[in-house]
């Protein structure tokens, strides 16, 4: 059997009935999904809330942070301290 024979046999097969209306079903599901999207007003409200929280968190005073060294040990030559000195 050559590839030409295989392709001719494949071309002779009728497509299954499950493909009937497939394009319309896909387009209907896309339209249904778009109908359930979030409105621009609610997105603007969420963006405004994020902006207010960001500004408010910047206005709060900084708290002292705990040491990030494991077990409370600090070493002067740790890579993290060397990087801080370079700034």
C-alpha positions as CSV (number, residue, x, y, z in Angstrom):
1,X,0.0,0.0,0.0
2,X,1.4,3.4,-1.0
3,X,0.7,6.7,0.6
4,X,-1.4,7.6,-2.4
5,X,-3.7,4.6,-1.8
6,X,-3.9,5.4,1.9
7,X,-4.9,9.0,1.2
8,X,-7.4,8.0,-1.4
9,X,-9.0,5.6,1.1
10,X,-9.1,8.3,3.8
11,X,-10.7,10.6,1.3
12,X,-13.4,8.1,0.5
13,X,-14.5,7.8,4.2
14,X,-17.6,9.8,5.1
15,X,-17.1,12.1,8.2
16,X,-18.9,11.0,11.3
17,X,-22.3,12.6,12.2
18,X,-20.7,14.0,15.4
19,X,-19.1,16.7,13.2
20,X,-22.5,18.0,12.0
21,X,-23.1,21.4,13.5
22,X,-19.7,21.4,15.3
23,X,-18.9,24.9,14.2
24,X,-22.2,26.3,15.4
25,X,-21.8,24.5,18.8
26,X,-18.4,26.1,19.2
27,X,-19.6,29.5,18.3
28,X,-22.6,29.2,20.7
29,X,-20.3,28.2,23.6
30,X,-18.0,31.2,22.9
31,X,-21.0,33.5,22.9
32,X,-22.3,32.0,26.1
33,X,-18.9,32.4,27.8
34,X,-18.7,36.1,26.7
35,X,-22.1,36.8,28.1
36,X,-20.9,35.7,31.6
37,X,-17.9,38.1,31.6
38,X,-17.3,40.8,34.3
39,X,-18.5,44.3,33.5
40,X,-16.1,47.2,33.1
41,X,-17.6,48.9,36.2
42,X,-16.7,46.0,38.5
43,X,-13.2,45.9,37.0
44,X,-12.8,49.6,37.6
45,X,-14.1,49.1,41.2
46,X,-11.5,46.4,41.9
47,X,-8.7,48.5,40.4
48,X,-9.8,51.5,42.6
49,X,-9.8,49.2,45.7
50,X,-6.3,48.0,44.8
51,X,-5.1,51.6,44.4
52,X,-6.6,52.7,47.7
53,X,-5.1,49.7,49.5
54,X,-1.7,50.4,47.9
55,X,-1.7,54.1,49.0
56,X,-2.9,53.2,52.5
57,X,-0.3,50.6,53.0
58,X,2.4,53.0,51.9
59,X,1.1,55.6,54.5
60,X,1.5,53.2,57.4
61,X,4.8,53.4,59.3
62,X,7.3,50.6,58.7
63,X,7.7,47.9,61.4
64,X,11.0,46.5,62.4
65,X,11.5,43.2,60.7
66,X,12.7,40.1,62.4
67,X,16.1,38.7,61.4
68,X,15.9,36.4,58.4
69,X,19.0,34.5,59.5
70,X,18.2,30.9,60.4
71,X,18.3,30.1,64.1
72,X,19.2,33.7,64.9
73,X,22.8,33.4,63.7
74,X,24.2,36.2,61.7
75,X,27.4,36.1,59.8
76,X,29.2,39.2,58.5
77,X,30.3,37.4,55.3
78,X,26.9,35.9,54.3
79,X,26.0,36.6,50.7
80,X,22.9,38.5,51.8
81,X,25.0,40.9,53.9
82,X,27.6,41.4,51.1
83,X,24.8,42.3,48.7
84,X,23.4,44.8,51.1
85,X,26.8,46.5,51.5
86,X,27.1,46.9,47.7
87,X,24.0,49.2,47.7
